[in-house]
Amino acid sequence: MSLLDSLLGQLSGNVDVAAIAAKVGIDPATAQNAITALGQAHAQEGDTVETAAAQTGIAPDTLNQVVGALGGVEGLGQVSQILQNNPQILSSINSFLDRDGDGSALNDVLGMAKGLFGKA
């Protein structure tokens, strides 16, 4: 169980990354990245989904499904608060997703997404 999973367990409905990934039809690493990006974007000005999509390269439709799986805007607000209160999650998630060690997880997540959809 990841640190994010244990903190998401505090949400109503005991949300976990693997369950969200299965529900939305994405791999758990992409789900974890989506949840983190949505939580960060929720605390910023502008449209949460559009900001997270620009940050991750994950399609807005997929991100909207993740928001729904989190319990909508209320659940997303709770995730955002958890991330603000636990900044160590962001660094551990980035380290996990940054497979090539270049300091950016975006290209690695996009590579995972291409692999998921069978594109080279």
PDB file as gemmi writes it, atoms N, CA and C in Angstrom:
CRYST1    1.000    1.000    1.000  90.00  90.00  90.00 P 1                      
ATOM      1  N   MET A   1       0.854  -1.180   0.000  1.00  0.00           N  
ATOM      2  CA  MET A   1       0.000   0.000   0.000  1.00  0.00           C  
ATOM      3  C   MET A   1       0.897   1.238   0.000  1.00  0.00           C  
ATOM      4  N   SER A   2       0.641   2.131  -0.936  1.00  0.00           N  
ATOM      5  CA  SER A   2       1.441   3.346  -1.045  1.00  0.00           C  
ATOM      6  C   SER A   2       1.019   4.368   0.005  1.00  0.00           C  
ATOM      7  N   LEU A   3       1.865   5.363   0.180  1.00  0.00           N  
ATOM      8  CA  LEU A   3       1.545   6.457   1.099  1.00  0.00           C  
ATOM      9  C   LEU A   3       0.272   7.153   0.652  1.00  0.00           C  
ATOM     10  N   LEU A   4       0.133   7.360  -0.663  1.00  0.00           N  
ATOM     11  CA  LEU A   4      -1.079   7.988  -1.183  1.00  0.00           C  
ATOM     12  C   LEU A   4      -2.301   7.136  -0.859  1.00  0.00           C  
ATOM     13  N   ASP A   5      -2.196   5.810  -1.036  1.00  0.00           N  
ATOM     14  CA  ASP A   5      -3.316   4.922  -0.705  1.00  0.00           C  
ATOM     15  C   ASP A   5      -3.715   5.048   0.757  1.00  0.00           C  
ATOM     16  N   SER A   6      -2.729   5.068   1.647  1.00  0.00           N  
ATOM     17  CA  SER A   6      -3.070   5.137   3.070  1.00  0.00           C  
ATOM     18  C   SER A   6      -3.752   6.461   3.402  1.00  0.00           C  
ATOM     19  N   LEU A   7      -3.325   7.539   2.758  1.00  0.00           N  
ATOM     20  CA  LEU A   7      -3.977   8.829   3.003  1.00  0.00           C  
ATOM     21  C   LEU A   7      -5.346   8.903   2.336  1.00  0.00           C  
ATOM     22  N   LEU A   8      -5.483   8.296   1.154  1.00  0.00           N  
ATOM     23  CA  LEU A   8      -6.793   8.268   0.495  1.00  0.00           C  
ATOM     24  C   LEU A   8      -7.795   7.442   1.293  1.00  0.00           C  
ATOM     25  N   GLY A   9      -7.299   6.503   2.092  1.00  0.00           N  
ATOM     26  CA  GLY A   9      -8.174   5.711   2.943  1.00  0.00           C  
ATOM     27  C   GLY A   9      -8.935   6.560   3.947  1.00  0.00           C  
ATOM     28  N   GLN A  10      -8.475   7.793   4.167  1.00  0.00           N  
ATOM     29  CA  GLN A  10      -9.160   8.709   5.076  1.00  0.00           C  
ATOM     30  C   GLN A  10     -10.427   9.290   4.452  1.00  0.00           C  
ATOM     31  N   LEU A  11     -10.530   9.217   3.126  1.00  0.00           N  
ATOM     32  CA  LEU A  11     -11.716   9.741   2.446  1.00  0.00           C  
ATOM     33  C   LEU A  11     -12.898   8.824   2.697  1.00  0.00           C  
ATOM     34  N   SER A  12     -14.076   9.378   2.600  1.00  0.00           N  
ATOM     35  CA  SER A  12     -15.265   8.541   2.738  1.00  0.00           C  
ATOM     36  C   SER A  12     -15.283   7.535   1.604  1.00  0.00           C  
ATOM     37  N   GLY A  13     -15.609   6.307   1.901  1.00  0.00           N  
ATOM     38  CA  GLY A  13     -15.654   5.260   0.895  1.00  0.00           C  
ATOM     39  C   GLY A  13     -14.342   4.518   0.727  1.00  0.00           C  
ATOM     40  N   ASN A  14     -13.350   4.799   1.573  1.00  0.00           N  
ATOM     41  CA  ASN A  14     -12.059   4.123   1.505  1.00  0.00           C  
ATOM     42  C   ASN A  14     -11.524   4.009   0.086  1.00  0.00           C  
ATOM     43  N   VAL A  15     -11.237   5.114  -0.525  1.00  0.00           N  
ATOM     44  CA  VAL A  15     -10.736   5.183  -1.891  1.00  0.00           C  
ATOM     45  C   VAL A  15      -9.322   4.619  -1.947  1.00  0.00           C  
ATOM     46  N   ASP A  16      -9.018   3.826  -2.979  1.00  0.00           N  
ATOM     47  CA  ASP A  16      -7.638   3.402  -3.189  1.00  0.00           C  
ATOM     48  C   ASP A  16      -7.292   3.473  -4.673  1.00  0.00           C  
ATOM     49  N   VAL A  17      -6.015   3.644  -4.954  1.00  0.00           N  
ATOM     50  CA  VAL A  17      -5.532   3.888  -6.308  1.00  0.00           C  
ATOM     51  C   VAL A  17      -5.886   2.737  -7.241  1.00  0.00           C  
ATOM     52  N   ALA A  18      -5.664   1.498  -6.812  1.00  0.00           N  
ATOM     53  CA  ALA A  18      -5.941   0.348  -7.676  1.00  0.00           C  
ATOM     54  C   ALA A  18      -7.420   0.266  -8.052  1.00  0.00           C  
ATOM     55  N   ALA A  19      -8.294   0.562  -7.109  1.00  0.00           N  
ATOM     56  CA  ALA A  19      -9.734   0.522  -7.397  1.00  0.00           C  
ATOM     57  C   ALA A  19     -10.119   1.602  -8.400  1.00  0.00           C  
ATOM     58  N   ILE A  20      -9.542   2.784  -8.252  1.00  0.00           N  
ATOM     59  CA  ILE A  20      -9.818   3.861  -9.205  1.00  0.00           C  
ATOM     60  C   ILE A  20      -9.287   3.480 -10.580  1.00  0.00           C  
ATOM     61  N   ALA A  21      -8.079   2.940 -10.629  1.00  0.00           N  
ATOM     62  CA  ALA A  21      -7.492   2.525 -11.907  1.00  0.00           C  
ATOM     63  C   ALA A  21      -8.382   1.504 -12.605  1.00  0.00           C  
ATOM     64  N   ALA A  22      -8.853   0.514 -11.856  1.00  0.00           N  
ATOM     65  CA  ALA A  22      -9.722  -0.514 -12.437  1.00  0.00           C  
ATOM     66  C   ALA A  22     -11.040   0.077 -12.913  1.00  0.00           C  
ATOM     67  N   LYS A  23     -11.606   0.961 -12.121  1.00  0.00           N  
ATOM     68  CA  LYS A  23     -12.896   1.564 -12.468  1.00  0.00           C  
ATOM     69  C   LYS A  23     -12.799   2.410 -13.734  1.00  0.00           C  
ATOM     70  N   VAL A  24     -11.703   3.143 -13.875  1.00  0.00           N  
ATOM     71  CA  VAL A  24     -11.524   4.051 -15.008  1.00  0.00           C  
ATOM     72  C   VAL A  24     -10.915   3.334 -16.215  1.00  0.00           C  
ATOM     73  N   GLY A  25     -10.230   2.210 -15.973  1.00  0.00           N  
ATOM     74  CA  GLY A  25      -9.611   1.467 -17.072  1.00  0.00           C  
ATOM     75  C   GLY A  25      -8.219   1.955 -17.422  1.00  0.00           C  
ATOM     76  N   ILE A  26      -7.467   2.378 -16.408  1.00  0.00           N  
ATOM     77  CA  ILE A  26      -6.089   2.826 -16.601  1.00  0.00           C  
ATOM     78  C   ILE A  26      -5.194   2.060 -15.638  1.00  0.00           C  
ATOM     79  N   ASP A  27      -3.882   2.123 -15.867  1.00  0.00           N  
ATOM     80  CA  ASP A  27      -2.985   1.420 -14.954  1.00  0.00           C  
ATOM     81  C   ASP A  27      -2.834   2.224 -13.657  1.00  0.00           C  
ATOM     82  N   PRO A  28      -2.472   1.556 -12.565  1.00  0.00           N  
ATOM     83  CA  PRO A  28      -2.373   2.233 -11.267  1.00  0.00           C  
ATOM     84  C   PRO A  28      -1.398   3.410 -11.245  1.00  0.00           C  
ATOM     85  N   ALA A  29      -0.291   3.333 -11.976  1.00  0.00           N  
ATOM     86  CA  ALA A  29       0.661   4.449 -11.991  1.00  0.00           C  
ATOM     87  C   ALA A  29       0.028   5.691 -12.612  1.00  0.00           C  
ATOM     88  N   THR A  30      -0.739   5.493 -13.678  1.00  0.00           N  
ATOM     89  CA  THR A  30      -1.427   6.618 -14.311  1.00  0.00           C  
ATOM     90  C   THR A  30      -2.499   7.168 -13.380  1.00  0.00           C  
ATOM     91  N   ALA A  31      -3.204   6.280 -12.682  1.00  0.00           N  
ATOM     92  CA  ALA A  31      -4.230   6.722 -11.732  1.00  0.00           C  
ATOM     93  C   ALA A  31      -3.601   7.543 -10.612  1.00  0.00           C  
ATOM     94  N   GLN A  32      -2.465   7.084 -10.109  1.00  0.00           N  
ATOM     95  CA  GLN A  32      -1.777   7.806  -9.040  1.00  0.00           C  
ATOM     96  C   GLN A  32      -1.351   9.186  -9.533  1.00  0.00           C  
ATOM     97  N   ASN A  33      -0.826   9.248 -10.746  1.00  0.00           N  
ATOM     98  CA  ASN A  33      -0.420  10.530 -11.320  1.00  0.00           C  
ATOM     99  C   ASN A  33      -1.629  11.440 -11.515  1.00  0.00           C  
ATOM    100  N   ALA A  34      -2.736  10.877 -11.987  1.00  0.00           N  
ATOM    101  CA  ALA A  34      -3.960  11.658 -12.209  1.00  0.00           C  
ATOM    102  C   ALA A  34      -4.490  12.227 -10.899  1.00  0.00           C  
ATOM    103  N   ILE A  35      -4.542  11.403  -9.868  1.00  0.00           N  
ATOM    104  CA  ILE A  35      -5.052  11.840  -8.565  1.00  0.00           C  
ATOM    105  C   ILE A  35      -4.192  12.973  -8.010  1.00  0.00           C  
ATOM    106  N   THR A  36      -2.888  12.798  -8.108  1.00  0.00           N  
ATOM    107  CA  THR A  36      -1.973  13.818  -7.598  1.00  0.00           C  
ATOM    108  C   THR A  36      -2.114  15.125  -8.372  1.00  0.00           C  
ATOM    109  N   ALA A  37      -2.140  15.027  -9.704  1.00  0.00           N  
ATOM    110  CA  ALA A  37      -2.261  16.235 -10.531  1.00  0.00           C  
ATOM    111  C   ALA A  37      -3.591  16.936 -10.291  1.00  0.00           C  
ATOM    112  N   LEU A  38      -4.663  16.168 -10.166  1.00  0.00           N  
ATOM    113  CA  LEU A  38      -5.976  16.764  -9.897  1.00  0.00           C  
ATOM    114  C   LEU A  38      -5.995  17.446  -8.530  1.00  0.00           C  
ATOM    115  N   GLY A  39      -5.402  16.796  -7.542  1.00  0.00           N  
ATOM    116  CA  GLY A  39      -5.349  17.385  -6.204  1.00  0.00           C  
ATOM    117  C   GLY A  39      -4.570  18.684  -6.179  1.00  0.00           C  
ATOM    118  N   GLN A  40      -3.456  18.722  -6.917  1.00  0.00           N  
ATOM    119  CA  GLN A  40      -2.664  19.951  -6.996  1.00  0.00           C  
ATOM    120  C   GLN A  40      -3.433  21.031  -7.752  1.00  0.00           C  
ATOM    121  N   ALA A  41      -4.017  20.662  -8.876  1.00  0.00           N  
ATOM    122  CA  ALA A  41      -4.712  21.629  -9.732  1.00  0.00           C  
ATOM    123  C   ALA A  41      -5.946  22.204  -9.053  1.00  0.00           C  
ATOM    124  N   HIS A  42      -6.573  21.416  -8.187  1.00  0.00           N  
ATOM    125  CA  HIS A  42      -7.784  21.873  -7.501  1.00  0.00           C  
ATOM    126  C   HIS A  42      -7.511  23.103  -6.638  1.00  0.00           C  
ATOM    127  N   ALA A  43      -6.297  23.194  -6.126  1.00  0.00           N  
ATOM    128  CA  ALA A  43      -5.933  24.312  -5.249  1.00  0.00           C  
ATOM    129  C   ALA A  43      -5.487  25.547  -6.036  1.00  0.00           C  
ATOM    130  N   GLN A  44      -5.443  25.433  -7.361  1.00  0.00           N  
ATOM    131  CA  GLN A  44      -4.983  26.539  -8.196  1.00  0.00           C  
ATOM    132  C   GLN A  44      -6.155  27.231  -8.880  1.00  0.00           C  
ATOM    133  N   GLU A  45      -5.884  28.401  -9.442  1.00  0.00           N  
ATOM    134  CA  GLU A  45      -6.880  29.122 -10.239  1.00  0.00           C  
ATOM    135  C   GLU A  45      -7.121  28.351 -11.535  1.00  0.00           C  
ATOM    136  N   GLY A  46      -8.299  28.479 -12.091  1.00  0.00           N  
ATOM    137  CA  GLY A  46      -8.593  27.876 -13.388  1.00  0.00           C  
ATOM    138  C   GLY A  46      -9.296  26.543 -13.267  1.00  0.00           C  
ATOM    139  N   ASP A  47      -9.520  25.926 -14.414  1.00  0.00           N  
ATOM    140  CA  ASP A  47     -10.221  24.650 -14.488  1.00  0.00           C  
ATOM    141  C   ASP A  47      -9.310  23.518 -14.019  1.00  0.00           C  
ATOM    142  N   THR A  48      -9.757  22.778 -13.034  1.00  0.00           N  
ATOM    143  CA  THR A  48      -8.954  21.713 -12.429  1.00  0.00           C  
ATOM    144  C   THR A  48      -8.570  20.651 -13.441  1.00  0.00           C  
ATOM    145  N   VAL A  49      -9.540  20.147 -14.192  1.00  0.00           N  
ATOM    146  CA  VAL A  49      -9.276  19.054 -15.129  1.00  0.00           C  
ATOM    147  C   VAL A  49      -8.347  19.516 -16.250  1.00  0.00           C  
ATOM    148  N   GLU A  50      -8.589  20.693 -16.787  1.00  0.00           N  
ATOM    149  CA  GLU A  50      -7.745  21.201 -17.880  1.00  0.00           C  
ATOM    150  C   GLU A  50      -6.311  21.412 -17.403  1.00  0.00           C  
ATOM    151  N   THR A  51      -6.151  21.926 -16.197  1.00  0.00           N  
ATOM    152  CA  THR A  51      -4.814  22.137 -15.637  1.00  0.00           C  
ATOM    153  C   THR A  51      -4.104  20.807 -15.448  1.00  0.00           C  
ATOM    154  N   ALA A  52      -4.800  19.818 -14.888  1.00  0.00           N  
ATOM    155  CA  ALA A  52      -4.204  18.493 -14.674  1.00  0.00           C  
ATOM    156  C   ALA A  52      -3.888  17.811 -16.001  1.00  0.00           C  
ATOM    157  N   ALA A  53      -4.749  17.982 -17.001  1.00  0.00           N  
ATOM    158  CA  ALA A  53      -4.506  17.392 -18.322  1.00  0.00           C  
ATOM    159  C   ALA A  53      -3.250  17.989 -18.948  1.00  0.00           C  
ATOM    160  N   ALA A  54      -3.094  19.298 -18.845  1.00  0.00           N  
ATOM    161  CA  ALA A  54      -1.911  19.959 -19.397  1.00  0.00           C  
ATOM    162  C   ALA A  54      -0.645  19.516 -18.672  1.00  0.00           C  
ATOM    163  N   GLN A  55      -0.771  19.264 -17.383  1.00  0.00           N  
ATOM    164  CA  GLN A  55       0.375  18.878 -16.561  1.00  0.00           C  
ATOM    165  C   GLN A  55       0.794  17.432 -16.819  1.00  0.00           C  
ATOM    166  N   THR A  56      -0.173  16.553 -17.093  1.00  0.00           N  
ATOM    167  CA  THR A  56       0.122  15.123 -17.177  1.00  0.00           C  
ATOM    168  C   THR A  56       0.046  14.529 -18.573  1.00  0.00           C  
ATOM    169  N   GLY A  57      -0.712  15.156 -19.466  1.00  0.00           N  
ATOM    170  CA  GLY A  57      -0.954  14.558 -20.777  1.00  0.00           C  
ATOM    171  C   GLY A  57      -2.070  13.529 -20.756  1.00  0.00           C  
ATOM    172  N   ILE A  58      -2.720  13.369 -19.619  1.00  0.00           N  
ATOM    173  CA  ILE A  58      -3.850  12.441 -19.498  1.00  0.00           C  
ATOM    174  C   ILE A  58      -5.091  13.139 -20.044  1.00  0.00           C  
ATOM    175  N   ALA A  59      -5.885  12.419 -20.817  1.00  0.00           N  
ATOM    176  CA  ALA A  59      -7.069  12.995 -21.459  1.00  0.00           C  
ATOM    177  C   ALA A  59      -8.056  13.536 -20.429  1.00  0.00           C  
ATOM    178  N   PRO A  60      -8.663  14.690 -20.712  1.00  0.00           N  
ATOM    179  CA  PRO A  60      -9.648  15.265 -19.789  1.00  0.00           C  
ATOM    180  C   PRO A  60     -10.806  14.318 -19.469  1.00  0.00           C  
ATOM    181  N   ASP A  61     -11.257  13.528 -20.443  1.00  0.00           N  
ATOM    182  CA  ASP A  61     -12.336  12.569 -20.168  1.00  0.00           C  
ATOM    183  C   ASP A  61     -11.919  11.569 -19.093  1.00  0.00           C  
ATOM    184  N   THR A  62     -10.684  11.097 -19.183  1.00  0.00           N  
ATOM    185  CA  THR A  62     -10.166  10.157 -18.184  1.00  0.00           C  
ATOM    186  C   THR A  62     -10.070  10.834 -16.821  1.00  0.00           C  
ATOM    187  N   LEU A  63      -9.576  12.058 -16.807  1.00  0.00           N  
ATOM    188  CA  LEU A  63      -9.464  12.789 -15.539  1.00  0.00           C  
ATOM    189  C   LEU A  63     -10.834  13.040 -14.924  1.00  0.00           C  
ATOM    190  N   ASN A  64     -11.828  13.342 -15.745  1.00  0.00           N  
ATOM    191  CA  ASN A  64     -13.193  13.511 -15.224  1.00  0.00           C  
ATOM    192  C   ASN A  64     -13.708  12.225 -14.597  1.00  0.00           C  
ATOM    193  N   GLN A  65     -13.360  11.077 -15.176  1.00  0.00           N  
ATOM    194  CA  GLN A  65     -13.758   9.796 -14.583  1.00  0.00           C  
ATOM    195  C   GLN A  65     -13.071   9.586 -13.236  1.00  0.00           C  
ATOM    196  N   VAL A  66     -11.810   9.996 -13.147  1.00  0.00           N  
ATOM    197  CA  VAL A  66     -11.080   9.888 -11.876  1.00  0.00           C  
ATOM    198  C   VAL A  66     -11.735  10.778 -10.824  1.00  0.00           C  
ATOM    199  N   VAL A  67     -12.112  11.993 -11.218  1.00  0.00           N  
ATOM    200  CA  VAL A  67     -12.809  12.891 -10.284  1.00  0.00           C  
ATOM    201  C   VAL A  67     -14.073  12.215  -9.768  1.00  0.00           C  
ATOM    202  N   GLY A  68     -14.839  11.603 -10.659  1.00  0.00           N  
ATOM    203  CA  GLY A  68     -16.052  10.894 -10.251  1.00  0.00           C  
ATOM    204  C   GLY A  68     -15.754   9.762  -9.290  1.00  0.00           C  
ATOM    205  N   ALA A  69     -14.681   9.017  -9.565  1.00  0.00           N  
ATOM    206  CA  ALA A  69     -14.307   7.895  -8.698  1.00  0.00           C  
ATOM    207  C   ALA A  69     -13.845   8.367  -7.322  1.00  0.00           C  
ATOM    208  N   LEU A  70     -13.354   9.597  -7.256  1.00  0.00           N  
ATOM    209  CA  LEU A  70     -12.926  10.162  -5.968  1.00  0.00           C  
ATOM    210  C   LEU A  70     -14.090  10.695  -5.148  1.00  0.00           C  
ATOM    211  N   GLY A  71     -15.263  10.761  -5.748  1.00  0.00           N  
ATOM    212  CA  GLY A  71     -16.427  11.287  -5.037  1.00  0.00           C  
ATOM    213  C   GLY A  71     -16.791  12.690  -5.478  1.00  0.00           C  
ATOM    214  N   GLY A  72     -16.381  13.052  -6.690  1.00  0.00           N  
ATOM    215  CA  GLY A  72     -16.731  14.361  -7.232  1.00  0.00           C  
ATOM    216  C   GLY A  72     -15.907  15.481  -6.632  1.00  0.00           C  
ATOM    217  N   VAL A  73     -16.451  16.674  -6.708  1.00  0.00           N  
ATOM    218  CA  VAL A  73     -15.737  17.872  -6.256  1.00  0.00           C  
ATOM    219  C   VAL A  73     -15.410  17.798  -4.767  1.00  0.00           C  
ATOM    220  N   GLU A  74     -16.315  17.251  -3.982  1.00  0.00           N  
ATOM    221  CA  GLU A  74     -16.064  17.144  -2.534  1.00  0.00           C  
ATOM    222  C   GLU A  74     -14.871  16.233  -2.255  1.00  0.00           C  
ATOM    223  N   GLY A  75     -14.844  15.070  -2.889  1.00  0.00           N  
ATOM    224  CA  GLY A  75     -13.718  14.153  -2.715  1.00  0.00           C  
ATOM    225  C   GLY A  75     -12.420  14.751  -3.217  1.00  0.00           C  
ATOM    226  N   LEU A  76     -12.500  15.458  -4.341  1.00  0.00           N  
ATOM    227  CA  LEU A  76     -11.321  16.109  -4.895  1.00  0.00           C  
ATOM    228  C   LEU A  76     -10.791  17.179  -3.947  1.00  0.00           C  
ATOM    229  N   GLY A  77     -11.684  17.909  -3.310  1.00  0.00           N  
ATOM    230  CA  GLY A  77     -11.272  18.899  -2.314  1.00  0.00           C  
ATOM    231  C   GLY A  77     -10.540  18.253  -1.150  1.00  0.00           C  
ATOM    232  N   GLN A  78     -11.011  17.081  -0.741  1.00  0.00           N  
ATOM    233  CA  GLN A  78     -10.347  16.360   0.349  1.00  0.00           C  
ATOM    234  C   GLN A  78      -8.960  15.888  -0.085  1.00  0.00           C  
ATOM    235  N   VAL A  79      -8.851  15.394  -1.333  1.00  0.00           N  
ATOM    236  CA  VAL A  79      -7.550  14.966  -1.852  1.00  0.00           C  
ATOM    237  C   VAL A  79      -6.593  16.154  -1.890  1.00  0.00           C  
ATOM    238  N   SER A  80      -7.082  17.289  -2.359  1.00  0.00           N  
ATOM    239  CA  SER A  80      -6.265  18.495  -2.424  1.00  0.00           C  
ATOM    240  C   SER A  80      -5.756  18.877  -1.039  1.00  0.00           C  
ATOM    241  N   GLN A  81      -6.618  18.805  -0.053  1.00  0.00           N  
ATOM    242  CA  GLN A  81      -6.224  19.129   1.324  1.00  0.00           C  
ATOM    243  C   GLN A  81      -5.193  18.134   1.846  1.00  0.00           C  
ATOM    244  N   ILE A  82      -5.374  16.859   1.548  1.00  0.00           N  
ATOM    245  CA  ILE A  82      -4.414  15.835   1.971  1.00  0.00           C  
ATOM    246  C   ILE A  82      -3.042  16.123   1.365  1.00  0.00           C  
ATOM    247  N   LEU A  83      -3.011  16.461   0.076  1.00  0.00           N  
ATOM    248  CA  LEU A  83      -1.737  16.749  -0.582  1.00  0.00           C  
ATOM    249  C   LEU A  83      -1.075  17.996  -0.005  1.00  0.00           C  
ATOM    250  N   GLN A  84      -1.863  19.007   0.315  1.00  0.00           N  
ATOM    251  CA  GLN A  84      -1.305  20.222   0.909  1.00  0.00           C  
ATOM    252  C   GLN A  84      -0.740  19.945   2.297  1.00  0.00           C  
ATOM    253  N   ASN A  85      -1.392  19.065   3.034  1.00  0.00           N  
ATOM    254  CA  ASN A  85      -0.951  18.739   4.391  1.00  0.00           C  
ATOM    255  C   ASN A  85       0.189  17.727   4.419  1.00  0.00           C  
ATOM    256  N   ASN A  86       0.436  17.038   3.305  1.00  0.00           N  
ATOM    257  CA  ASN A  86       1.446  15.981   3.238  1.00  0.00           C  
ATOM    258  C   ASN A  86       2.296  16.149   1.977  1.00  0.00           C  
ATOM    259  N   PRO A  87       3.118  17.188   1.894  1.00  0.00           N  
ATOM    260  CA  PRO A  87       3.880  17.452   0.666  1.00  0.00           C  
ATOM    261  C   PRO A  87       4.869  16.350   0.295  1.00  0.00           C  
ATOM    262  N   GLN A  88       5.212  15.501   1.241  1.00  0.00           N  
ATOM    263  CA  GLN A  88       6.137  14.410   0.943  1.00  0.00           C  
ATOM    264  C   GLN A  88       5.550  13.432  -0.071  1.00  0.00           C  
ATOM    265  N   ILE A  89       4.226  13.398  -0.185  1.00  0.00           N  
ATOM    266  CA  ILE A  89       3.586  12.516  -1.163  1.00  0.00           C  
ATOM    267  C   ILE A  89       4.022  12.904  -2.566  1.00  0.00           C  
ATOM    268  N   LEU A  90       4.040  14.191  -2.845  1.00  0.00           N  
ATOM    269  CA  LEU A  90       4.363  14.654  -4.191  1.00  0.00           C  
ATOM    270  C   LEU A  90       5.761  14.242  -4.601  1.00  0.00           C  
ATOM    271  N   SER A  91       6.730  14.375  -3.714  1.00  0.00           N  
ATOM    272  CA  SER A  91       8.096  14.001  -4.079  1.00  0.00           C  
ATOM    273  C   SER A  91       8.229  12.495  -4.232  1.00  0.00           C  
ATOM    274  N   SER A  92       7.549  11.716  -3.405  1.00  0.00           N  
ATOM    275  CA  SER A  92       7.648  10.261  -3.540  1.00  0.00           C  
ATOM    276  C   SER A  92       6.951   9.772  -4.801  1.00  0.00           C  
ATOM    277  N   ILE A  93       5.838  10.395  -5.171  1.00  0.00           N  
ATOM    278  CA  ILE A  93       5.140  10.004  -6.397  1.00  0.00           C  
ATOM    279  C   ILE A  93       5.976  10.376  -7.612  1.00  0.00           C  
ATOM    280  N   ASN A  94       6.561  11.562  -7.608  1.00  0.00           N  
ATOM    281  CA  ASN A  94       7.387  11.967  -8.744  1.00  0.00           C  
ATOM    282  C   ASN A  94       8.583  11.037  -8.891  1.00  0.00           C  
ATOM    283  N   SER A  95       9.201  10.657  -7.782  1.00  0.00           N  
ATOM    284  CA  SER A  95      10.332   9.730  -7.838  1.00  0.00           C  
ATOM    285  C   SER A  95       9.912   8.389  -8.417  1.00  0.00           C  
ATOM    286  N   PHE A  96       8.741   7.915  -8.033  1.00  0.00           N  
ATOM    287  CA  PHE A  96       8.228   6.636  -8.523  1.00  0.00           C  
ATOM    288  C   PHE A  96       7.951   6.695 -10.023  1.00  0.00           C  
ATOM    289  N   LEU A  97       7.332   7.775 -10.473  1.00  0.00           N  
ATOM    290  CA  LEU A  97       6.925   7.880 -11.875  1.00  0.00           C  
ATOM    291  C   LEU A  97       8.061   8.296 -12.799  1.00  0.00           C  
ATOM    292  N   ASP A  98       9.079   8.967 -12.288  1.00  0.00           N  
ATOM    293  CA  ASP A  98      10.193   9.439 -13.112  1.00  0.00           C  
ATOM    294  C   ASP A  98      11.171   8.292 -13.335  1.00  0.00           C  
ATOM    295  N   ARG A  99      10.823   7.405 -14.244  1.00  0.00           N  
ATOM    296  CA  ARG A  99      11.601   6.185 -14.462  1.00  0.00           C  
ATOM    297  C   ARG A  99      12.985   6.437 -15.039  1.00  0.00           C  
ATOM    298  N   ASP A 100      13.137   7.497 -15.849  1.00  0.00           N  
ATOM    299  CA  ASP A 100      14.443   7.746 -16.458  1.00  0.00           C  
ATOM    300  C   ASP A 100      15.306   8.713 -15.647  1.00  0.00           C  
ATOM    301  N   GLY A 101      14.782   9.212 -14.527  1.00  0.00           N  
ATOM    302  CA  GLY A 101      15.557  10.050 -13.626  1.00  0.00           C  
ATOM    303  C   GLY A 101      15.907  11.426 -14.151  1.00  0.00           C  
ATOM    304  N   ASP A 102      15.126  11.934 -15.107  1.00  0.00           N  
ATOM    305  CA  ASP A 102      15.436  13.250 -15.672  1.00  0.00           C  
ATOM    306  C   ASP A 102      14.790  14.402 -14.904  1.00  0.00           C  
ATOM    307  N   GLY A 103      14.076  14.093 -13.825  1.00  0.00           N  
ATOM    308  CA  GLY A 103      13.445  15.127 -13.015  1.00  0.00           C  
ATOM    309  C   GLY A 103      12.027  15.453 -13.415  1.00  0.00           C  
ATOM    310  N   SER A 104      11.566  14.869 -14.504  1.00  0.00           N  
ATOM    311  CA  SER A 104      10.199  15.092 -14.979  1.00  0.00           C  
ATOM    312  C   SER A 104       9.516  13.749 -15.177  1.00  0.00           C  
ATOM    313  N   ALA A 105       8.362  13.598 -14.570  1.00  0.00           N  
ATOM    314  CA  ALA A 105       7.612  12.349 -14.724  1.00  0.00           C  
ATOM    315  C   ALA A 105       6.701  12.378 -15.940  1.00  0.00           C  
ATOM    316  N   LEU A 106       6.503  13.552 -16.540  1.00  0.00           N  
ATOM    317  CA  LEU A 106       5.551  13.689 -17.639  1.00  0.00           C  
ATOM    318  C   LEU A 106       5.891  12.776 -18.806  1.00  0.00           C  
ATOM    319  N   ASN A 107       7.138  12.791 -19.277  1.00  0.00           N  
ATOM    320  CA  ASN A 107       7.490  11.951 -20.417  1.00  0.00           C  
ATOM    321  C   ASN A 107       7.356  10.467 -20.082  1.00  0.00           C  
ATOM    322  N   ASP A 108       7.615  10.097 -18.854  1.00  0.00           N  
ATOM    323  CA  ASP A 108       7.502   8.702 -18.441  1.00  0.00           C  
ATOM    324  C   ASP A 108       6.046   8.257 -18.388  1.00  0.00           C  
ATOM    325  N   VAL A 109       5.171   9.115 -17.879  1.00  0.00           N  
ATOM    326  CA  VAL A 109       3.742   8.801 -17.828  1.00  0.00           C  
ATOM    327  C   VAL A 109       3.179   8.706 -19.238  1.00  0.00           C  
ATOM    328  N   LEU A 110       3.588   9.622 -20.119  1.00  0.00           N  
ATOM    329  CA  LEU A 110       3.133   9.557 -21.511  1.00  0.00           C  
ATOM    330  C   LEU A 110       3.598   8.264 -22.165  1.00  0.00           C  
ATOM    331  N   GLY A 111       4.815   7.849 -21.863  1.00  0.00           N  
ATOM    332  CA  GLY A 111       5.316   6.577 -22.380  1.00  0.00           C  
ATOM    333  C   GLY A 111       4.502   5.400 -21.867  1.00  0.00           C  
ATOM    334  N   MET A 112       4.122   5.439 -20.590  1.00  0.00           N  
ATOM    335  CA  MET A 112       3.272   4.382 -20.036  1.00  0.00           C  
ATOM    336  C   MET A 112       1.917   4.372 -20.728  1.00  0.00           C  
ATOM    337  N   ALA A 113       1.368   5.553 -20.971  1.00  0.00           N  
ATOM    338  CA  ALA A 113       0.064   5.643 -21.624  1.00  0.00           C  
ATOM    339  C   ALA A 113       0.138   5.109 -23.046  1.00  0.00           C  
ATOM    340  N   LYS A 114       1.210   5.421 -23.766  1.00  0.00           N  
ATOM    341  CA  LYS A 114       1.378   4.896 -25.122  1.00  0.00           C  
ATOM    342  C   LYS A 114       1.451   3.377 -25.086  1.00  0.00           C  
ATOM    343  N   GLY A 115       2.186   2.850 -24.122  1.00  0.00           N  
ATOM    344  CA  GLY A 115       2.287   1.401 -23.984  1.00  0.00           C  
ATOM    345  C   GLY A 115       0.947   0.764 -23.671  1.00  0.00           C  
ATOM    346  N   LEU A 116       0.158   1.442 -22.872  1.00  0.00           N  
ATOM    347  CA  LEU A 116      -1.163   0.934 -22.510  1.00  0.00           C  
ATOM    348  C   LEU A 116      -2.060   0.823 -23.727  1.00  0.00           C  
ATOM    349  N   PHE A 117      -1.940   1.781 -24.640  1.00  0.00           N  
ATOM    350  CA  PHE A 117      -2.791   1.797 -25.818  1.00  0.00           C  
ATOM    351  C   PHE A 117      -2.108   1.192 -27.038  1.00  0.00           C  
ATOM    352  N   GLY A 118      -0.938   0.574 -26.844  1.00  0.00           N  
ATOM    353  CA  GLY A 118      -0.266  -0.145 -27.915  1.00  0.00           C  
ATOM    354  C   GLY A 118       0.355   0.739 -28.972  1.00  0.00           C  
ATOM    355  N   LYS A 119       0.691   1.956 -28.631  1.00  0.00           N  
ATOM    356  CA  LYS A 119       1.332   2.865 -29.587  1.00  0.00           C  
ATOM    357  C   LYS A 119       2.818   2.927 -29.288  1.00  0.00           C  
ATOM    358  N   ALA A 120       3.598   3.018 -30.327  1.00  0.00           N  
ATOM    359  CA  ALA A 120       5.055   3.082 -30.148  1.00  0.00           C  
ATOM    360  C   ALA A 120       5.556   4.501 -30.229  1.00  0.00           C  
TER     361      ALA A 120                                                      
END                                                                             
